[in-house]
Each structure stands twice: as C-alpha cells, then as structure tokens.
Amino acid sequence: MYTILGATGNIGRKAADILIKRGEKVRLVARSADRLRPFVGKHAQAFSGDALDTEFLANAFKGSDAVFVLLPPNPHAEKFLTYADAVGESIARALQIVKVKHVVNISSLGAELSDGTGPIVGLHNQEERLNRIPGLNVLHMRCAFFMENLLMNIDLIKSRNVIGSALRGDIKLPMIATKDIAAAVADRLVKRDFTGSVVEVLLGERDLTMIEAAAIIGKKINKPGLPYVMFPYDEAEKGLISAGLSPDMSRTYSEMNKAFNEGRILSTVKRTAQNTTSTSLEQFCDEVLAPMYTQKKAA
C-alpha cells in the first residue's frame, strides 16, 4: 500500500495514476472528496481531510509501505512560513506516530539554504524536520522550475501578447515537467532503495532562459516572436495579488525570484545524466500548454 498526499495535485495525481495502472494499491489523500472520487476503484481508496489534522494524517498513513509527502500549496496563507511550519509539523508527527519507514518528499532546488529564498525556506525546514525522525528513511526530491508554472502566462498572452515574470530573461533555468517528477516518485516508492536521509536532484530535459522559453511557446501557439518581459518585483507582486494570492505569498515569490536572479539557488546545481529527465519544453507545449491556450482562447 502506497499513500499519496496531495493526490489531486500535479505530481500526486500523476504518481497515483502510474501506481494504479501498475496494479499497486494506493491510498489517495487530499482536501476535496469530490476531486478524489474519480480515482477511487479496485486499487485506490480515498481519504479526504485537512493536512493540519495530525490524527487524520496518521490514519491515512497507517499500514503504508511508503508515503509520498509534500507541503500542500496555500496561495491564500496570511503568513506562508507559519502555515508551512504548521502543516509540515503535522505531517512529521503523523509519520512518527505510525512509524512509517520510507518517505519520498517533494522539495526544491535551493532547499539547502535556510533563508532568503521565499517559499523554498519552508521546504528547507521540512527537510530538516523529516531528517530528525528516528528510523525514517526519507528521499528529498529537489526539483527544478516546473514547466506547469508557465501556464500562468496564458491569460497574460491573451491580454498583452507577452510572457512575463520577475525572473531575469537571460539566466539559464532548469525546467521540468511534473509528469517526469511523478514517474520518479512512483519508481522510488516501489523500490524503496534509500536509507537514512537522501537528496535526489531532478533538472528536466535542459536549461532554458525565459526568453528562449517564450520563443518556444510562441512558436507552438502560432505567435512567433512572442516576447518575454521582466517585471519589477513590486509590479509582479501586485499582479499575483490581483490573481488571488495573499500579500505575504506574493512577497515570498518575489524573494524567491530575487534569489534566482542573484544566482543563489542555482550556484551549486550540476547537470548529470542521472538528474536529466526526458520531457522537453516543446513536448510539454504540444501536450499541455498549447491545447490549454487554444481552449481558453476559444472560450
């Protein structure tokens, strides 16, 4: 039995689907019972509840051969790091209560840094928290920039014919599709071939600048020459707030972008054959971004 926390999210949903198709028994954990319902069947059972409820999580994790965990996103958190520490502590306590032996934890590049990286600080704290659990074998997957983050530009393309963020357009960023992360998660949950505390880096198919990414996206949606615009931090924050994020969440994203722009997060990252995955941005655009853009444009 494998338990998947955040089973309706980009990574959890895909990892669960891989395991279910392999005939593995999976326990799906998420906030919404309605969103879990389509996955329930012969090999899958649903647990809906709040990750801040330690007793609920302990029941969900009970009897698991391995558990997949992450800090569930909360774009509306008034104080993001306070939220991240609270939910991270709840997860850690539940794992310890039921004596789970193997955990795959989603983290991020830059999680070795203890401050100045925005929401990644919460992931740093969670890595340290899980590392302190006696007898727990934990694999921290430090992942690159999600290609799915680029989907947030669709409305901007429609309204202003640009792609933009507070990231510099000229720095090379490793970019990864979440389906590649999910495949790695499912594989390591089944193999359980890690002991103690282990870090695995996943960097995607290749590094790209945001300018290069915009050009690829433009070509795929029939907007050749689509430009990339770097927004000032304060303007980017206002845009995130208008999109529904809390002021503190928006501030933490600015701090993270600044850490990328200044080279703090990527300074020690080294690409190898082992941390390179297969899905290119071109393939992601064909499979995900371009169809979504076409659908929204039609709507």
N, C-alpha and C positions, 0 to 999 in steps of 0.2 A: 504493500500500500504506500502510495506517494501522496503527500499533501502539498497542495499548491496554494499559497497565499496570494491574493490579488489575481484570482483566476479569470477575471473578466478584463484584465489589462492587456496591453500589447504583448508582453512577454509571457505572463502566466497563462493566458488563453491559448497561445500557440504551443507552449510546452505541454500543457494538458492534452491538447489535441494530438500531439505526437505520441504521448504515452498511451492514450486511449486507443489510437489506431494500432499500436503495438500489442494491444490486449492486456495492458497493465491496469491494475485497479488504482483509481485516482480519487482523492477527496478534494473537492473544489471549495475554496474559501474566499468569500467576497462580501461586500456590504449588501448587495442587492440580490434578493432571492429571485426576482423576476429575470434578471440578466443571467443568472446561473441555470435557470430552468432548461434552456435548450440543450445544455451539455449533459444533463442527467440521463443515465441509462444503465445498461448492464455493467459497465466498467467504471461508472462515475457516480459519486454521491455528492450532494451539495450541503455546505454549511454556510449560512448567511448570518452575519453579525458584525460587531464593531471590534476592530483590532485593539482598541483601548481596553476591551473587556478581557482580562487575562484568563479568567475561568473559561470563557467561550473558546479562546485560542487553545488552551490546554486540552479541552475536549476534542477540538479539531485535529490537534497534533497527535493525540493518543494512538498508539499502535502503529505509527508510521515507520517504515523502513528508512525513509529520508524525507526531508521537508525543504521546500523552496520558500524563501522569505525575501521580502523587500520592505522598504518603508512606503506604505501606500501614499500616493500623492494627495495633497490637500491644498489646492490653489487658494483657498479662502482662509487659511490659517492666519489668525491675527498676529501671532509670533511663531514663525515657522520652526525655528530651532527648539522652542519649548514643545511644540507639537511633536517634532521628530524624536526628541528625547523621551517623551511620554509613551508614544507608540512603540519606539524601539525597546524601551524597558519592559513594556507589556509582552512583546514578542520574546524577549530574552527570558523573562520569568516563566512564561508558558513552556518554552523549550526545556528549561531546567526542571520544572515540576514533573514533566512526563519523561524526562531523561532521554530525549531524542539523541541519537548517536551521530547522524550525518545531516548536515545542512548546506544547501547552496544559497548564498546570499548575494543579491544584486547590489553592486557598488559602482564606483565611477573612477575613471582616471582622476588623479589628484587627491584620492582619499587618504593618501599617506600624510597629507598636510592637515594641520589641526586648526587653522584659521585662515580667513581671508578668501575663501572660495565659495561663499554663499551656501546654497543648499548642500553642496558636497561636504561641508563640515558635519552635517547631520549623518552622512554616510560614514565619515571617519569615526564619529562617536559610536555608531552602531557596530562597525568592525571591532573596535576596542571592547565594546560591551560583550559581543559574542565570543571574542577570544578569551574572556575571563571565565566562561562557563566550564566547570570541571568536566572532563570526559567527552566534551563535544568536539567532533571533527567538522570543521567548517571551511568551505571553499568560498572565498570572496571573489566574485567575478567583477573586475574593474573594467567597465565598458566605455567605449568611445561615444562621441556625439551621435545620438540616434537620428537616422535618416527621417524617422517619423516627425521629428521636430520641424522639418521643413514644410510639413503640411500646414502649419500655422500661417504660412505665407500665401496660401491660396486666396484668401479674402483681400490681401494687400495687392496681389497681382491683378485681381478683378477691379479693384478701386483705383489703383495708382500705376499699374503696369510696371512694378518694381518688386524685387525681393529685398528685404532689409532686416537688420537687427543691430544690436550694439557691438557685435563682433567685427573686428577688423576684416576687411575683404581680402587681404593679401597674406594671411597666415594659413599655413597648411594644417588642416584638421583631419584626424582620422574619423571616418564616418561609417556607421554600421547599421544594417537593417535588423530590426528586432527579431525577425524570423531566424536569423543566424544565432542570436543570443539564445533564443528558445531551444534551438537544436542542441546547443552546447549544454544548456541546463538539463534537458531531458537525458542526454547521454551520461552526464556526471551523476545525476540522481540514481540512475540504474546501476552504473558501475561502482559508485561509492569507493573509488580508488584513491581517496585522500585521507590523510591522518593529521591530527593537530590542526593548526591554522595555516591555510594555504591561500596564496593570491594567484589568480589567473587573469591575464590581461587579454581583452578582445578588441581588435582595432578595425575590423571591417576590411573591405577589399583594397582600398588605397586611400591616401591622404589627398584632400582637395581643399582649395581655398573657397571661400564663399562666392567669389567672383566666378570661379570655374563651375561651381555647383549651379549658380544662376544661369550660366550659359547652357549647361546640360539640360536643366529644367525647361528653359526657353525653347530649346530645340524640340523637346519632347511634347510640348503643348502648343507648338506652332506659333511661338513668339520668339523668333531668332533674335539674338542680341539683347535678351532680357537683362536689364542692368541690376547690379547689386548696390544698395545704398547702406552705408554705415550711419546709424542714427546716434546722436548724442545720448549719453546714459539717461539724462533726465527725460528726454523725449521718448526713449524706449520704455521707461518706467510708466509714463503716462499712457502709452499705448497698451501696455499689459493691464493696467488698472481699468482702462476702458473696456478691455476684453473680459473683465470679470475677476482678475486676480486681486488679492488683497495688497495694500500698500507695502506690507513687510515682505510678502512673497516677491513682489516686483523688485523691491530693493535687493533681495538676496540674489535674484537673477542678474542684476547689474553688477553686483560684486563678483559673481562667477564669470561673467563676460570680461570684466576687467582683468581677472586672474588669467584667463585665456589670452587676452590681448597682450599682457605683460610677460607671457611665456612661463608663468609659474606652474601651470598644470601640465604642460607638455614637455617640460625641460628634461625629464628623465625617461620619457617614453621611447622605446626602441622597437621597431617593427621586425618581426621574425616570421618564418613560415608557419610557426605554431600559433601565433596570435593573429594571423591574417585569415579572414573568412571570405566566402565566395561571392556574396551578392554585391554587385556594383550599383552605383547610383543610377546608371542608365537602366538597369534591370528593375530597380525599385520604382523608378518613374513609370516604366511600362506597366508594372503590375499594380501599383498603388496610387502614386501621385497623379499621373495623367488621367486615369479613369475618374478619380475623385474630382479633379479640376473640371473635367467635362460634365460630370453630373451636376456640380454646383453652378457651372456656367448656364446649363440648361434650365436649372431651377430659377 
